[in-house]
Amino acid sequence: MATIDQQFVEYIVKTLVNNPDKVEVDRKIDEKGVLLSLTVDPEDVGRVIGKRGVTAQSIRMLLRALGTKQDARYNLKIVNTDEEEGEKKPRENKPEAREEEPAEAPAEESFDDEEEDEIIDDAPSSELAEKTRAELADLDDLDI
């Protein structure tokens, strides 16, 4: 039979996750207090932890509030089942390490005045284009 603290954590977590049937809370008591180990579906770990750990921190805070009423010290451990099975999924937002030679610096391109005029003339005529042309003409007049 689950204790009140296990039921409490299960209730909160089951409302957050997509797979509530895979939520398990194990309870161990040692000299430091009560340790609740939470196991959820690997897809739901992010939901339980939340951005920057805010959701997990909130659950722990509620659990500590329950602990003051029960005269016990509670700790919550979120078990990552991916690592236990030996499967480490690469993070998708993490850039992959590549073994390539460093790219050479691009050679400076020099344009003839005619080429510049062609490029500018191909640009659509608008206020921004005209303003940019005027600013470039002012820069050409500077002696640097």
N, C-alpha and C positions, 0 to 999 in steps of 0.2 A: 504494500500500500504506500502510495506517495505521501510525503509529508507536506505540510502547508507551504513551505518554501519551494519545494519542487513544483507543486501545483501552480503557485504564483508565477514562477518563471515560465513554465509551460504555457500558461494562459496568455501571457504577454507575447511570447515569441510566436505562438501559433497564430495570433492575429496579424503578425507582420509578414510571415513567409507564404510562399506559394504552395509548398508541400508540407502542410501541418502534420500529416501522418508520419513524417520522418523526424520529428522533433523528439529528442530524448534528453532527459536530465538525470545525471547520476549524482549521488550524494555521498560524500566521504567526510568523516569527522577526524580531525587530528588536533595536535596541540595548538595550532594557529587558529582554529575555528572550523567552520563548515565550508567545504569546497564543493561547489556545484559545477559539474562539467556539462556543458551544453553541446549537443551534437545535432546538426541540422544537415539538410541536403546541401551538397556543394554549391548548387545554384543559389541558395538562399543565404550563404555566409555573408555576402555583401550587404544584404538587407538587414541582417542582425547587427552587423558592425556599424553600418551607416557611414556617411561622409565624415572623414577625419575621426571616426570612432565615436561619434556623438550618440548614436543610438545605444551602443554597448555601454557607454558611460552612463546613460540615463537609466538603463536597466540595473546596472550596478548600484546606482544611487537609490533607486526604489528598493532594491534588495537590502541595502544597509539600513534604510528606514524600517523595513520589516525586522531587521536584526535588533534594532534598539527596542522594539516591542517584545521580541522573543528572548532578549538578553543573550544574543549570540552574535558572533562576528562572521559575516558571510563574504565569500569570494566567489566570483563567477569566472570560469575559464571556458572560452569558446574553442572547441576542438575542431581543428581543420582536418577533415577526413581525406582530402586530396593527398596530403603528404603522408598520411598513414598507409595508404594503398601504394605508395611509391610513385604515384603519378604527379609530376609537377607540371602544371600548365603554364606555358609562357604568358606573360601579361601582354595583352594586345596593344596597350598604349605605350609600351616600353620600346624604344628604338632598338632594332636588332644590331648586334655587333657585326661589323663587316671587316673582312681582311682584304682591303684594297690598297693600292698604292695611293699616296696623297695626290690629289688633283693638281695639275700644273696651273699656275696663274694664267688667266687668259691674256693673250697678247693684246696690246693696245691697238685699237683700230683707228686709223686716221681717215677722215673723210675729206674729200675735196669740197670746196664751196658749192660746186654744182650738185654734188650728192646731197648735201644738207638742204639745199633749196628744193630738191626733188622730194625729200622726205617731208619737209614742212608743207610743201604744196599739196601733197597727197592727204594731209590731215584735214578733217572736216572743218569747215569755216564756222567758227562760233566766237563768242566773246572771249572765252578762255584761251582759245588758240591765238586770237589777235593780241590779247594781253601778254601772252607768253612770248610771242614774236617781238613785241615792243620791248619787253624786259631783256630779251637776248640781244636786241639791237643796241640797247643802252650798255650792256656788258661789253660788246665789241668796241665801243668808243673808249673804254677805260684803258689806260696804259699801265699794264702790270708787268 
